[in-house]
Amino acid sequence: MASVLEEGLIYEILSVVEEIPPGKVASYGQIARLIGREKNARLVGKVLGRAEIYGDYPCHRVVNHVGRLAPHFGAQRSLLLAEGVRFKDDTHVDMKSCRWDCDG
């Protein structure tokens, strides 16, 4: 990863992801706001794309701001459905009913 991604920052992002409860989703931007990096949603996505290197985190609970699933994460939909997450269509989570209600 780029040198700007210090291990502390990576674990800060992953610790927020770890707090997302089953049956809820958060957006990349929401996580960025929670760590004090409001404009770094893409950074969050970059970290989550390599999260398996750092352990087992519920990255499937993170979607974009309109609820779209990650395009290269084939199991994401089935993992979310197993937790009871509602969908608007095949590729979009119903953010109104499933968005994680936190300070973000």
C-alpha positions as a Markdown table, in Angstrom:
| # | Residue | x | y | z |
|---|---|---|---|---|
| 1 | Met | 0.0 | 0.0 | 0.0 |
| 2 | Ala | 1.0 | 3.6 | -0.4 |
| 3 | Ser | 3.3 | 5.0 | 2.3 |
| 4 | Val | 0.4 | 7.3 | 3.3 |
| 5 | Leu | -1.4 | 4.3 | 4.6 |
| 6 | Glu | 0.2 | 3.8 | 8.0 |
| 7 | Glu | -0.7 | 0.6 | 9.9 |
| 8 | Gly | -2.4 | 2.7 | 12.6 |
| 9 | Leu | -4.8 | 4.3 | 10.1 |
| 10 | Ile | -5.6 | 0.9 | 8.6 |
| 11 | Tyr | -6.5 | -0.5 | 11.9 |
| 12 | Glu | -8.5 | 2.6 | 12.7 |
| 13 | Ile | -10.6 | 2.1 | 9.6 |
| 14 | Leu | -11.0 | -1.7 | 10.4 |
| 15 | Ser | -12.0 | -1.0 | 14.0 |
| 16 | Val | -14.9 | 1.1 | 12.8 |
| 17 | Val | -15.9 | -1.6 | 10.3 |
| 18 | Glu | -15.8 | -4.1 | 13.1 |
| 19 | Glu | -18.5 | -2.1 | 15.0 |
| 20 | Ile | -21.1 | -2.2 | 12.2 |
| 21 | Pro | -23.8 | -4.6 | 13.6 |
| 22 | Pro | -25.2 | -7.5 | 11.7 |
| 23 | Gly | -28.1 | -6.5 | 9.5 |
| 24 | Lys | -26.8 | -3.0 | 9.0 |
| 25 | Val | -24.5 | -1.3 | 6.5 |
| 26 | Ala | -22.3 | 1.8 | 6.4 |
| 27 | Ser | -21.0 | 3.8 | 3.5 |
| 28 | Tyr | -17.3 | 4.3 | 2.8 |
| 29 | Gly | -17.9 | 8.1 | 3.4 |
| 30 | Gln | -19.6 | 7.4 | 6.7 |
| 31 | Ile | -16.5 | 5.4 | 7.9 |
| 32 | Ala | -14.2 | 8.2 | 6.6 |
| 33 | Arg | -16.2 | 10.8 | 8.7 |
| 34 | Leu | -16.0 | 8.6 | 11.8 |
| 35 | Ile | -12.2 | 8.5 | 11.7 |
| 36 | Gly | -12.0 | 12.2 | 11.1 |
| 37 | Arg | -11.1 | 12.0 | 7.4 |
| 38 | Glu | -14.3 | 13.2 | 5.8 |
| 39 | Lys | -13.0 | 13.4 | 2.2 |
| 40 | Asn | -11.3 | 10.0 | 2.2 |
| 41 | Ala | -14.0 | 7.6 | 1.3 |
| 42 | Arg | -11.8 | 6.1 | -1.5 |
| 43 | Leu | -9.0 | 5.5 | 1.1 |
| 44 | Val | -11.5 | 3.5 | 3.1 |
| 45 | Gly | -12.4 | 1.4 | 0.0 |
| 46 | Lys | -8.7 | 0.8 | -0.7 |
| 47 | Val | -8.1 | -0.5 | 2.8 |
| 48 | Leu | -11.2 | -2.7 | 2.7 |
| 49 | Gly | -10.1 | -4.2 | -0.5 |
| 50 | Arg | -7.1 | -5.6 | 1.3 |
| 51 | Ala | -8.6 | -6.2 | 4.7 |
| 52 | Glu | -8.1 | -9.9 | 4.7 |
| 53 | Ile | -4.3 | -9.2 | 5.2 |
| 54 | Tyr | -5.1 | -7.8 | 8.6 |
| 55 | Gly | -7.7 | -10.3 | 9.9 |
| 56 | Asp | -11.4 | -11.2 | 9.6 |
| 57 | Tyr | -13.5 | -8.1 | 9.4 |
| 58 | Pro | -17.2 | -7.7 | 8.2 |
| 59 | Cys | -16.2 | -5.7 | 5.1 |
| 60 | His | -19.4 | -7.0 | 3.4 |
| 61 | Arg | -21.3 | -4.4 | 5.5 |
| 62 | Val | -19.8 | -1.5 | 3.7 |
| 63 | Val | -21.4 | -0.1 | 0.5 |
| 64 | Asn | -21.2 | 3.2 | -1.4 |
| 65 | His | -23.4 | 6.2 | -0.4 |
| 66 | Val | -26.4 | 5.1 | -2.5 |
| 67 | Gly | -26.2 | 1.5 | -1.3 |
| 68 | Arg | -24.4 | -0.1 | -4.3 |
| 69 | Leu | -22.5 | -3.3 | -3.6 |
| 70 | Ala | -18.8 | -3.5 | -4.4 |
| 71 | Pro | -18.5 | -4.6 | -8.0 |
| 72 | His | -15.8 | -7.2 | -7.4 |
| 73 | Phe | -17.1 | -8.7 | -4.2 |
| 74 | Gly | -19.3 | -11.6 | -5.4 |
| 75 | Ala | -20.3 | -12.9 | -2.0 |
| 76 | Gln | -21.3 | -9.5 | -0.6 |
| 77 | Arg | -25.0 | -9.8 | -1.5 |
| 78 | Ser | -25.4 | -13.3 | -0.1 |
| 79 | Leu | -23.6 | -12.4 | 3.1 |
| 80 | Leu | -25.9 | -9.3 | 3.6 |
| 81 | Leu | -29.0 | -11.3 | 2.7 |
| 82 | Ala | -28.1 | -13.9 | 5.4 |
| 83 | Glu | -28.0 | -11.1 | 7.9 |
| 84 | Gly | -31.5 | -9.8 | 6.9 |
| 85 | Val | -30.3 | -6.7 | 5.0 |
| 86 | Arg | -33.1 | -5.5 | 2.6 |
| 87 | Phe | -32.3 | -4.7 | -1.0 |
| 88 | Lys | -33.9 | -2.2 | -3.4 |
| 89 | Asp | -32.7 | -4.2 | -6.4 |
| 90 | Asp | -30.0 | -6.8 | -7.2 |
| 91 | Thr | -27.1 | -4.4 | -6.6 |
| 92 | His | -28.4 | -1.8 | -4.1 |
| 93 | Val | -29.1 | -2.1 | -0.4 |
| 94 | Asp | -32.1 | -0.2 | 1.0 |
| 95 | Met | -30.1 | 2.4 | 2.8 |
| 96 | Lys | -33.3 | 3.9 | 4.5 |
| 97 | Ser | -33.9 | 0.7 | 6.4 |
| 98 | Cys | -30.5 | -0.7 | 6.8 |
| 99 | Arg | -28.0 | 2.2 | 7.3 |
| 100 | Trp | -26.1 | 2.0 | 10.5 |
| 101 | Asp | -27.3 | 4.7 | 12.8 |
| 102 | Cys | -24.1 | 6.1 | 14.4 |
| 103 | Asp | -22.5 | 9.4 | 14.7 |
| 104 | Gly | -21.4 | 9.3 | 11.0 |
